[in-house]
């Protein structure tokens, strides 16, 4: 368990990094610049991270873990039965800090962030559905679920969880059809 000072320092560094990523690409960010914005010494930064890229990777990992944890179980049967829970959780996660995510998703970093999110989501689906699904099936299901995420990030001020979940019947049917197709062709 990390102590509070370590968590507070990392949060300060991540906040500074996120702010800088809304302004410029990661390769343009200097450790000195990030440290000034985070109000820490360079030696403190290097106690936690190897470089800017390591910091970015760990920051994204924490965001994705938190988002996936908030979505709950990624079991396909559960998602088919009630996709609204997972989708509402993802939308609520973005809406929790909507000003930041709007800036981030309008930045040069947006495409990379969204792609990495989809990869992590696919990994979570595979992890929670070890039996019965292969990489191709998990990828197709991830594609359907990521369509919802893409809709969320297109305009976070417009889409609310109620708007997204109102159209979940189509998503639910699409996932169910995919699972039925996969089960029929698996034999």
C-alpha positions, 0 to 999 in steps of 0.5 A: 500500500502506497502512503499518502505522500506518494499518492499525492505526489503521483496525483500532482505529476499526473495532473500536470502531465494531463494538462500538458497533454491537452496542449502538446504532444508527449514528445514535446513535453520536457521533464523540467516543464512537467516538474514546474507545473507539478511543483516538484523537483526533478529528483522526485519525478525520477523517484517515480518514473524513468521518463515522460513516456513511463509516466504517461504509460503509468498514468493511462494504466491507472485511468484505464484500471479505474474505468474498467473497475467502475464498469464492473464485470465484463462477463459477456452473458452479463453484458448481453443481459443488461448492457446498460450497467456497463455503459452507464458506468463508462459514461459516468466515469467520463462525466465525473471529470468532463472538463478534463476529458473534453480537453484531453479528447480535443488534444493531439493525444486523443487518438492514442488515448482512445486506442489504448482504452479500447485495447485495455477494454478488449483485454478485460473482456478476454480476461473475464470470459476466458472460457468460450471466447477467442481473441477474434470474438473478444475483438468483435465484442470490444468493437461493439462496446467501443462504438458506445465509447466513441459515441461518448467521446465525440461530444461529451457535453451532448451525450449523457448516460440516459442518451446512450442507454436509450439505444442499448437495445440495438447494442444488446441485440448486436452482442447477442447475435455475435455470441450466437453466431460464434457459438454456432460456428465454434462446433 
